[in-house]
Amino acid sequence: MNLFREGFSAQAFLLCVAAGVWIAFLYDCFRFFRILLHAGRRTVFVMDLCFCLLAATTLFLVALPVSFGRIRFFQLASEGIGALLYAWIPGVFTGKLAKLLAGWIQKLAKVLGEKKRIVSKKLSDGFRRLFVRVFKRKEKKKKIVKS
């Protein structure tokens, strides 16, 4: 199916705009995980590389039905428009929401980590007391037997 047979068509334009919105949404997802993980340089590099591969794949897959795999300027411009539309309208809110959610998730992990540490400390103390009692009884029995 060639959407570009009769020149510039509205379907091809809308498909490219939708692809631009999709690419911007993918970037937003990567940005959320970057914020959540406090990513270092290497992690950011790997994530950027994965994003670029996904964006290039999307660009190629959109170019197939629009113009038999050839990338044209209107496709790039349309995808840029879609990405800007996403960045200006929901992207602003999702960036703030991502920071807020990441903060909540980190606080929750910290609280759960503290509770886990408290529970594990109580369990380890209980097991230590149990083993101390068991070994002391064995030592007392050995002393009695030796006398």
Long-range contacts (C-beta under 8 A, 24 or more apart in sequence): 1-65, 2-65, 2-66, 2-67, 2-68, 3-65, 3-66, 3-67, 4-66, 4-67, 4-72, 8-74, 12-66, 12-67, 12-74, 12-75, 12-78, 13-74, 13-78, 15-62, 15-65, 15-66, 16-62, 16-66, 16-74, 16-75, 16-78, 16-79, 16-82, 17-78, 17-79, 17-81, 17-82, 17-85, 18-82, 19-58, 19-59, 19-62, 19-78, 19-79, 19-82, 20-78, 20-79, 20-80, 20-81, 20-82, 20-83, 20-84, 20-85, 20-86, 21-82, 21-83, 21-85, 21-86, 22-58, 22-82, 23-54, 23-55, 23-58, 23-59, 23-79, 23-82, 23-83, 24-82, 24-83, 24-86, 24-87, 24-91, 25-86, 26-51, 26-54, 26-55, 26-58, 27-51, 27-55, 28-86, 28-91, 28-94, 28-95, 28-98, 31-95, 31-98, 32-94, 32-98, 32-101, 32-102, 35-98, 35-99, 35-102, 36-98, 36-101, 36-102, 36-105, 36-106
